[in-house]
């Protein structure tokens, strides 16, 4: 038996369209959750805010895990990169992450390939983004700064 009847839409669908032990298909569940959220938005937001306040460690852990998943790396890989970088930013070599609410370095990656390059502090990560990840622009900025230092 590779199919199942959805109790909500009364359609027979492949098992891949159901979560384990759910009687409604994923599409019907998604619709139900969206309607339920809109109907109970204020109560849900209040409950979630209260939970975040009482579980700050869990919030940080969930955020970290989501970040790692989004770049396709594990906590072990993150830790290995951090050790390889002497627990410092790969560019400025500072040990401070430059982030108020987190002691985690940011995961730098190529926006075209999504390949992870290393771990950066907030300022270095923003700088690379502002330079549009362009080595040519960075070289030009270095030349510009060098000229201004020579004329001082």
C-alpha positions in Angstrom: 0.0 0.0 0.0 1.8 3.1 -1.3 -1.2 5.4 -1.1 -3.5 6.8 1.6 -6.9 8.7 1.8 -6.7 12.3 3.0 -9.4 12.8 5.6 -9.7 16.5 4.7 -9.9 16.6 0.9 -11.0 12.9 0.4 -8.4 12.3 -2.2 -6.2 9.2 -2.4 -2.6 10.4 -2.5 0.9 8.8 -2.5 2.3 8.3 1.0 5.0 10.8 0.3 2.3 13.5 0.6 1.7 12.6 4.2 3.7 13.1 7.4 4.1 10.0 9.6 0.8 9.2 11.4 -1.0 12.2 10.0 -4.5 11.6 8.5 -4.5 14.8 6.3 -2.1 15.3 3.4 0.7 18.0 3.6 -1.3 20.4 1.4 -4.4 20.2 3.6 -2.2 20.5 6.7 -0.5 23.6 5.3 -3.9 25.2 4.5 -5.2 24.4 7.9 -2.1 25.8 9.7 -2.3 29.1 7.6 -6.0 29.6 8.5 -5.4 28.7 12.1 -2.5 31.1 12.4 -4.6 34.0 10.9 -7.5 33.2 13.2 -5.3 33.0 16.4 -2.4 35.2 15.3 -2.3 37.5 18.5 -2.5 34.5 20.9 0.2 32.5 18.9 2.5 35.5 18.8 2.1 36.2 22.5 2.7 32.5 23.4 5.8 32.4 21.2 7.2 35.6 22.7 6.7 34.2 26.2 8.4 31.0 25.2 11.4 32.8 23.7 11.7 34.9 26.9 11.8 31.8 29.2 14.0 29.7 26.9 16.8 31.9 25.6 19.3 29.0 25.4 16.9 27.0 23.2 16.2 30.1 21.0 20.0 30.5 20.4 20.4 26.7 19.8 17.5 26.7 17.3 18.9 29.7 15.5 22.4 28.3 15.3 21.1 24.9 14.0 18.9 26.7 11.3 21.9 28.7 10.2 24.1 25.7 9.9 21.4 23.8 8.0 21.0 26.7 5.6 24.7 26.4 4.6 24.7 22.6 4.6 27.3 22.2 7.4 27.3 20.5 10.7 28.2 21.8 14.1 31.4 19.7 13.9 32.3 21.3 10.6 31.7 24.8 12.1 33.8 24.0 15.1 36.6 22.6 12.9 36.6 25.8 10.8 36.7 27.9 14.0 39.7 25.9 15.4 41.5 26.2 12.0 41.0 30.0 12.2 42.3 30.0 15.9 38.8 31.1 17.0 39.2 34.4 15.1 37.7 36.2 12.1 39.3 34.9 8.9 40.0 38.4 7.7 40.8 40.8 10.6 41.9 38.0 13.0 39.9 39.5 15.9 38.4 37.1 18.4 35.3 39.3 18.9 32.4 38.5 16.6 31.2 42.1 16.7 27.6 41.0 17.4 25.7 42.2 20.4 23.4 39.1 20.8 25.6 36.3 19.6 29.1 35.0 20.2 28.9 33.1 16.9 31.0 34.1 13.9 29.1 34.5 10.6 29.4 31.9 7.9 30.8 33.6 4.9 29.8 32.0 1.6 29.8 32.7 -2.1 26.4 33.9 -3.1 26.6 32.4 -6.6 27.7 28.9 -5.5 26.7 28.9 -1.8 30.1 27.4 -1.1 31.2 28.2 2.5 34.5 30.2 2.5 35.1 30.7 6.2 33.9 32.4 9.4 33.9 36.2 9.7 33.1 38.8 12.3 30.1 41.1 11.6 32.1 44.0 10.2 34.2 41.9 7.8 31.1 40.1 6.6 29.3 43.4 5.9 32.4 44.8 4.3 32.6 42.0 1.8 28.9 42.4 1.0 29.3 46.1 0.5 32.2 45.4 -1.9 29.8 43.1 -3.8 32.2 40.2 -3.2 34.5 41.6 -5.8 38.2 41.1 -5.6 38.7 43.8 -8.2 36.7 46.3 -6.1 38.7 45.3 -3.0 42.0 45.8 -4.8 40.8 49.2 -6.0 39.9 50.1 -2.4 43.3 48.9 -1.2 45.0 51.1 -3.8 42.9 54.0 -2.9 43.7 53.7 0.8 47.4 53.2 0.1 47.6 56.4 -2.0 45.9 58.4 0.7 48.4 57.0 3.3 51.4 57.9 1.1 50.2 61.5 0.6 49.7 62.0 4.4 
